[in-house]
Amino acid sequence: MKLRNERRKNQQRFKEKEREIEEEEEEEEEEEERERGGEDSIVKKQCGTDRGKQRCSKYRRKEEEIVNERD
């Protein structure tokens, strides 16, 4: 029983580390993209991801505000 619990804890730690690494890699990619094309292209690219959906809605609102200002 103890071994199962230890294995489970180790698996959870491993998954958390993987997530952290993935997030760091995404942030690095975002920085590179910002340097090349700006924030807007990053947000558009991320609209399909879970993390990007929140940013995507913010981006849409920002675009709507810009359009409304033009009117």
C-alpha positions in Angstrom: 0.0 0.0 0.0 2.8 2.4 0.9 4.5 1.6 -2.4 1.3 2.5 -4.3 1.0 5.8 -2.5 4.7 6.6 -3.1 4.3 5.7 -6.8 1.3 7.9 -7.1 3.0 10.8 -5.4 6.0 10.4 -7.7 3.8 10.3 -10.8 2.1 13.5 -9.6 5.4 15.2 -9.1 6.6 14.1 -12.5 3.5 15.4 -14.2 3.8 18.7 -12.3 7.4 19.0 -13.4 6.5 18.2 -17.0 3.8 20.9 -16.9 6.2 23.5 -15.5 8.8 22.7 -18.2 6.1 22.9 -20.9 4.9 26.3 -19.5 8.5 27.6 -19.5 9.0 26.5 -23.1 5.8 28.2 -24.1 6.9 31.4 -22.4 10.2 31.3 -24.1 8.5 30.8 -27.5 6.1 33.7 -26.7 9.1 35.9 -26.0 10.7 35.0 -29.2 7.5 35.5 -31.1 7.0 38.9 -29.4 10.4 39.9 -30.6 9.6 38.8 -34.1 5.9 39.6 -34.6 4.4 41.2 -31.6 1.8 40.2 -29.0 -1.1 40.0 -31.4 0.3 37.1 -33.4 1.0 35.1 -30.2 -2.6 35.5 -29.0 -4.0 34.5 -32.3 -1.9 31.4 -32.4 -2.9 30.4 -28.8 -6.7 30.7 -29.3 -6.9 26.9 -29.7 -5.1 26.2 -26.4 -6.7 26.1 -23.0 -4.4 28.8 -21.7 -4.8 30.8 -24.8 -8.6 30.9 -24.7 -8.6 33.4 -21.9 -6.1 35.6 -23.7 -8.1 35.1 -26.9 -11.2 36.6 -25.5 -9.2 39.5 -24.2 -7.7 39.9 -27.6 -11.2 39.9 -29.2 -12.4 42.6 -26.7 -9.4 44.7 -27.5 -10.1 44.4 -31.2 -13.7 45.3 -30.6 -12.7 48.4 -28.7 -10.4 49.5 -31.5 -13.2 49.0 -34.1 -15.6 50.9 -31.9 -13.2 53.8 -31.5 -12.9 54.0 -35.3 -16.6 54.4 -35.6 
